[in-house]
Amino acid sequence: MKKQTMNRNWIATAETLSSALPYLQRYDGAIVVIKLGGHAMGSDEAMDSFARDIVLMRQVGVNPVIVHGGGPMINAMLAKLDIQSEFVNGKRVTDKATVEVVEMVLSGLVNKRIVQAINRQGGMGVGLSGKDANLIICDQTNPDLGFVGTPAEMNPTLLHHLFAKDMIPVIAPLGAGREGETFNINGDTAAGAIASSLQADRLLLLTDVAGVKDATGEVVTELRAKDVEAMTKSGVIAGGMIPKTETALDAVRGGVRACTIVDGRVQNAVLLELFTDHGAGSMIRA
């Protein structure tokens, strides 16, 4: 009985690999930008699973780029250092002391944890921020928010060099100002700007929800830009989903083929989205 079960498992594995062939061919050489956040960053087990998926993508010819957040880790460090945070319309006011902590946590603690997870799985992860090689030049978003930046100029040449060496860029969402400042950037915004600059095939925004839901609460698996605009205007898309769909719209209008808001709580969500018919979220096209 045990041998029969093992045989069935092997057959199922072979069938899965065989059915994935058209998708493996479709994404050979493609650039896929992934915004990592939420559940996938919450535990070592989830991080290892995510890293294994990313290394597999690189192994079959996909060029993945990871852009990560780290809000909870920043909050914990600010509290530990007794630095008070103020918020304006839900956005953190980032003064000089705060931006130094943000850079320390994002470029140090969080970035290197992801790089190490990828390297443990046999990949070649390289940790960067948007300041490296002037990848992201920022303008100040709003003087009231301090050192919060909006991407203004993108220089992705370094990323293409890394792709050529089979390396996996892991990017902290920080940017350089025109006068040498360091700017904190919203993680989704940074991922969208990087995807557009690379003319990426896909942008995947990992989150802790199933996807974009319609008025009845059902997940919509595929939307056009006009659908998103209509659902936002009617209030169906609301709250924290608005900035994600805005990032998606900016990306697809900027040349990204499609953006998917992916349920990162699903095991192997990235692989499901790219290499199966099933998918794992809501895909938005121009």
C-alpha positions as CSV (number, residue, x, y, z in Angstrom):
1,M,0.0,0.0,0.0
2,K,2.8,2.4,0.9
3,K,4.6,1.7,-2.4
4,Q,1.3,2.4,-4.4
5,T,0.9,5.7,-2.6
6,M,4.5,6.7,-3.4
7,N,3.9,5.8,-7.0
8,R,0.8,7.9,-7.2
9,N,2.7,10.8,-5.7
10,W,5.5,10.5,-8.3
11,I,2.9,10.3,-11.1
12,A,1.2,13.4,-9.7
13,T,4.5,15.3,-9.6
14,A,5.4,14.3,-13.2
15,E,1.9,15.4,-14.4
16,T,2.3,18.7,-12.6
17,L,5.7,19.3,-14.2
18,S,4.3,18.3,-17.6
19,S,1.3,20.6,-17.4
20,A,3.6,23.5,-16.4
21,L,5.7,23.3,-19.6
22,P,3.7,25.9,-21.6
23,Y,4.0,28.4,-18.7
24,L,7.7,27.6,-18.3
25,Q,8.2,28.4,-22.0
26,R,6.0,31.5,-21.8
27,Y,8.1,33.0,-19.0
28,D,11.6,32.0,-20.1
29,G,13.7,35.2,-20.0
30,A,10.8,37.2,-18.5
31,I,11.3,39.8,-15.8
32,V,8.9,39.4,-12.9
33,V,8.9,42.0,-10.1
34,I,7.5,40.8,-6.8
35,K,6.6,43.1,-3.9
36,L,7.1,41.0,-0.7
37,G,5.1,41.8,2.4
38,G,2.5,40.5,4.8
39,H,2.3,36.7,5.5
40,A,5.4,35.7,3.5
41,M,7.6,37.8,5.9
42,G,5.9,36.7,9.0
43,S,7.8,33.5,9.8
44,D,11.0,31.7,8.9
45,E,9.0,28.8,7.5
46,A,7.0,31.2,5.2
47,M,10.2,33.0,4.2
48,D,12.0,29.8,3.3
49,S,9.0,28.6,1.2
50,F,9.0,32.0,-0.6
51,A,12.7,31.9,-1.2
52,R,12.5,28.3,-2.6
53,D,9.9,29.5,-5.1
54,I,12.0,32.4,-6.2
55,V,15.1,30.2,-6.7
56,L,13.0,27.8,-8.8
57,M,11.8,30.7,-10.9
58,R,15.4,31.7,-11.6
59,Q,16.4,28.1,-12.3
60,V,13.8,27.9,-15.1
61,G,14.8,31.1,-16.8
62,V,12.7,33.8,-15.1
63,N,14.4,37.0,-13.9
64,P,12.8,37.7,-10.5
65,V,13.2,41.0,-8.7
66,I,12.2,41.3,-5.0
67,V,11.1,44.6,-3.5
68,H,10.2,44.4,0.2
69,G,8.6,46.4,2.9
70,G,9.1,46.2,6.6
71,G,6.7,48.4,8.4
72,P,6.2,46.2,11.6
73,M,10.0,45.9,12.0
74,I,10.5,49.6,11.6
75,N,7.8,50.2,14.3
76,A,9.4,47.8,16.6
77,M,12.8,49.4,16.3
78,L,11.4,53.0,16.7
79,A,9.7,51.8,19.9
80,K,12.9,50.2,21.1
81,L,14.8,53.4,20.5
82,D,12.0,55.5,22.0
83,I,11.5,57.5,18.8
84,Q,7.9,58.8,18.4
85,S,6.1,58.4,15.1
86,E,3.5,60.8,13.8
87,F,1.1,60.0,11.0
88,V,-0.6,62.4,8.6
89,N,-3.6,60.8,6.7
90,G,-2.2,57.4,7.5
91,K,1.3,58.1,6.3
92,R,4.3,58.2,8.6
93,V,6.0,61.6,9.0
94,T,9.7,60.7,8.5
95,D,12.1,63.1,10.1
96,K,15.9,62.7,10.0
97,A,16.0,60.5,13.1
98,T,13.2,58.3,11.7
99,V,14.7,57.9,8.2
100,E,18.0,56.8,9.7
101,V,16.1,54.0,11.5
102,V,14.1,53.2,8.4
103,E,17.3,52.8,6.4
104,M,19.0,50.7,9.1
105,V,16.0,48.3,9.3
106,L,15.1,48.0,5.6
107,S,18.6,47.9,4.1
108,G,20.1,45.9,7.0
109,L,17.8,43.6,9.1
110,V,15.0,43.0,6.6
111,N,17.0,43.0,3.3
112,K,19.7,40.6,4.5
113,R,17.2,38.2,6.0
114,I,15.6,37.8,2.6
115,V,19.0,37.6,0.8
116,Q,20.1,34.9,3.3
117,A,16.8,32.9,2.7
118,I,17.4,32.9,-1.0
119,N,21.0,31.9,-0.7
120,R,20.1,29.0,1.7
121,Q,17.9,27.6,-1.1
122,G,20.8,27.7,-3.6
123,G,20.1,31.1,-5.3
124,M,22.4,34.1,-5.5
125,G,20.5,36.9,-3.8
126,V,22.0,40.4,-3.8
127,G,20.8,43.0,-1.4
128,L,20.3,46.6,-2.7
129,S,18.4,49.7,-2.0
130,G,17.1,52.3,-4.5
131,K,20.1,54.4,-3.6
132,D,22.6,51.9,-5.2
133,A,23.8,53.0,-8.6
134,N,21.1,55.7,-8.5
135,L,18.4,53.1,-9.1
136,I,15.7,55.4,-7.8
137,I,16.0,59.2,-7.7
138,C,13.3,60.7,-5.7
139,D,11.5,64.0,-5.3
140,Q,10.0,64.8,-1.9
141,T,6.4,63.7,-1.8
142,N,5.1,66.3,0.6
143,P,7.1,68.6,2.9
144,D,4.6,67.8,5.7
145,L,5.8,64.1,5.5
146,G,9.5,64.9,5.7
147,F,11.8,62.4,4.1
148,V,9.2,60.5,2.1
149,G,9.9,60.3,-1.6
150,T,8.2,59.7,-4.9
151,P,10.2,58.1,-7.7
152,A,11.2,60.6,-10.3
153,E,14.0,59.0,-12.3
154,M,14.8,55.3,-12.7
155,N,18.2,53.8,-13.6
156,P,17.8,50.0,-13.9
157,T,21.1,49.3,-15.7
158,L,22.5,47.6,-12.6
159,L,19.6,45.2,-12.5
160,H,20.2,44.0,-16.1
161,H,23.8,43.3,-15.2
162,L,22.7,41.2,-12.3
163,F,20.2,39.3,-14.5
164,A,23.1,38.5,-16.9
165,K,25.0,36.8,-14.0
166,D,21.9,34.8,-12.8
167,M,21.7,36.9,-9.6
168,I,18.4,37.8,-7.8
169,P,18.1,41.5,-6.8
170,V,16.5,42.1,-3.4
171,I,15.6,45.8,-3.1
172,A,14.8,47.9,-0.1
173,P,12.4,50.8,-0.9
174,L,14.7,53.7,-0.3
175,G,15.7,56.4,-2.8
176,A,18.3,59.1,-3.3
177,G,17.4,62.7,-3.3
178,R,18.9,65.2,-5.7
179,E,20.8,66.9,-2.9
180,G,22.1,63.6,-1.3
181,E,19.0,63.0,0.9
182,T,17.7,59.6,1.8
183,F,14.0,59.1,1.1
184,N,11.7,56.4,2.3
185,I,9.3,55.1,-0.4
186,N,6.1,53.2,-0.1
187,G,7.0,49.6,-1.0
188,D,4.2,49.1,-3.5
189,T,5.1,52.4,-5.2
190,A,8.8,51.4,-5.4
191,A,7.9,48.0,-6.9
192,G,5.6,49.6,-9.5
193,A,8.3,52.1,-10.5
194,I,10.9,49.4,-10.8
195,A,8.6,47.2,-12.8
196,S,7.8,50.0,-15.2
197,S,11.5,51.0,-15.6
198,L,12.3,47.3,-16.5
199,Q,9.2,47.0,-18.8
200,A,8.5,43.9,-16.7
201,D,6.3,41.1,-17.9
202,R,4.6,40.9,-14.6
203,L,4.3,42.8,-11.3
204,L,3.1,40.6,-8.4
205,L,1.9,42.4,-5.2
206,L,1.9,39.9,-2.4
207,T,-0.7,40.8,0.3
208,D,-2.8,39.2,3.0
209,V,-6.1,39.3,1.2
210,A,-7.5,37.0,-1.5
211,G,-7.6,39.7,-4.1
212,V,-9.9,42.4,-5.4
213,K,-13.5,41.7,-4.5
214,D,-16.7,42.7,-6.2
215,A,-19.8,44.1,-4.6
216,T,-20.9,40.6,-3.5
217,G,-17.6,39.8,-1.9
218,E,-16.4,37.5,-4.6
219,V,-12.8,37.7,-5.8
220,V,-12.5,39.0,-9.3
221,T,-9.7,37.1,-11.0
222,E,-9.2,39.4,-14.0
223,L,-9.9,43.1,-14.5
224,R,-9.1,45.8,-17.0
225,A,-8.1,49.3,-16.0
226,K,-11.6,50.6,-16.7
227,D,-13.1,48.0,-14.3
228,V,-10.8,49.1,-11.5
229,E,-11.6,52.8,-12.1
230,A,-15.4,52.0,-12.1
231,M,-15.1,49.9,-8.9
232,T,-13.1,52.5,-7.1
233,K,-15.5,55.3,-8.1
234,S,-18.5,53.3,-6.8
235,G,-16.7,52.5,-3.6
236,V,-16.4,48.7,-4.1
237,I,-12.7,49.1,-4.1
238,A,-11.9,50.9,-0.9
239,G,-9.5,51.3,2.1
240,G,-6.1,49.6,1.8
241,M,-6.9,48.1,-1.6
242,I,-7.0,51.5,-3.3
243,P,-3.2,52.2,-3.1
244,K,-2.5,48.6,-4.4
245,T,-4.9,49.0,-7.4
246,E,-3.4,52.5,-8.1
247,T,0.1,51.0,-8.2
248,A,-1.2,48.3,-10.5
249,L,-2.8,50.9,-12.8
250,D,0.3,53.0,-12.9
251,A,2.4,49.9,-13.7
252,V,0.3,48.6,-16.6
253,R,0.0,52.1,-18.0
254,G,3.8,52.4,-17.7
255,G,4.4,49.3,-19.9
256,V,4.1,46.3,-17.5
257,R,2.1,43.6,-19.2
258,A,0.0,42.7,-16.2
259,C,-0.1,43.2,-12.5
260,T,-1.6,40.7,-10.1
261,I,-2.6,41.3,-6.5
262,V,-1.6,37.9,-5.1
263,D,-2.8,36.2,-1.9
264,G,0.5,35.6,-0.2
265,R,-1.1,33.4,2.4
266,V,-1.5,30.6,-0.2
267,Q,1.3,28.1,-0.3
268,N,3.5,28.6,-3.4
269,A,1.3,31.5,-4.4
270,V,3.9,32.9,-6.8
271,L,4.3,29.6,-8.6
272,L,0.5,29.1,-8.8
273,E,0.1,32.6,-10.3
274,L,2.8,32.1,-13.0
275,F,2.8,28.5,-13.9
276,T,-0.8,27.2,-13.6
277,D,-4.2,28.1,-15.0
278,H,-5.5,28.5,-11.4
279,G,-3.7,31.7,-10.4
280,A,-3.7,33.1,-6.9
281,G,-5.3,36.6,-6.9
282,S,-6.6,39.4,-9.2
283,M,-4.9,40.2,-12.4
284,I,-5.1,43.8,-13.7
285,R,-4.3,44.6,-17.4
286,A,-4.3,47.9,-19.2
